[in-house]
Amino acid sequence: MKIENNISAEELHREKQTSAVKQWDSYFLQTLLKEMRKTIPKSDLFGNSFAMNTFYDMLDKQIADNIAESGSLSMSQNLFKKMFKEQTQELQKKQIGEIYKKNSEI
């Protein structure tokens, strides 16, 4: 099946999966950074204001997004490969089942 701009449905699906996995990776890393930051004692030098907490939240999100986009941790890549492999196996089983069904009807 072809879609606009000569992108197949499978390629479009793969792009969406890649994006979703990177978003998950980013969220996981952001949570990890936030929890790690909690272990650092608070200092009077920078204060513990709402503005500083917001700044650190935004900083953690940006760091997490950059790491996830670079793929340097490869968590998202491994998850994506596993998801794609399982889907490919399911599709192959379905296709084999359909072929078997057609052959048994003949």
N, C-alpha and C positions, 0 to 999 in steps of 0.2 A: 504494500500500500504506500503510495507516495502522497506527500503533503506539499504545500507551497514551498518554493525555493529549493526544490529537489532534495528535501530532507525526508528520509523515510520515517515512518512511525516508530520504528525500533530506535533510530538515532535520537529522535525527539524524546522518547521515553528514557533513554540512557542519560541524556542531558538533564532531564528533570530529576532522575535518581541521583546523579552526581551532585546537583545543586542541593538536594535535600540532605544528602549525607554530609556535605560540607557545612550546612547549617547546623546539623546535629553536632558535628565535630566542634564548631565554633561555640555552641551553647555549652557543651561539656567543658571545654577549655576555659570559658568565661567563669563557669561555676567553680572550677578548680582554682583559678587565680583568685577569685573572691574569697574562697575558703582559706587559701594560703595567706592572703592579706590579713585575715582575722587573727593569725598567729603572731603578727608583729605588734609589739606593744605600742600603744598610742603615745604620741609625743606632743608636748605643748608647742613645739616649733611650728608644726603645720596645723595644729588644732584638730578638732573633731566636729567640724561644722557640717551642715547639710551640703554646703557648696563643695567642700573637700570630698565628702562621700560620693556626691554626684560625679565629681571629676574622676575619682578612682573607678567608679562603675563604668564611666565612658572609656577610660584608659584600658581597663580590663577587656571591655568589649572589642576595642580596636586591636589590641594585642592578639586576642583570641581569633578575630576575623583574619588577621594577617597570617597567623600560624596555620589556620585551617585552609586558607587559600593557597598557601605555599605547598601544603601537603607534606611538610617536613616530618610530622609525627606519623604519617601514613595510617593512622587509625581509620580515617574515612576511606582510604584506598582499599584497605583490607576488608572493611565492611561492604564496600561497593562490590568488590570482586566476589565475595561470598554471596551477596544478594543476586548478582548477575548470573553466577554459576547455578544457583538453585532455580532461578527462573528459566534458564536455558534448559536445564534438565527436565523441568515440568513441561515446558513447551515441546521438547522432544518426545516425552512420554505421551503427550496428548496427540501429537502428529502420528506416532506409531500406532496408537489406539485407533485413530481415524482410518489409517491405511488398512489395519487389520479388519476393521468393521466393514470397509468397502470391499475388501477381498472376500470376506465371508458371505457377503450378500450376493456376490457373483456366482 
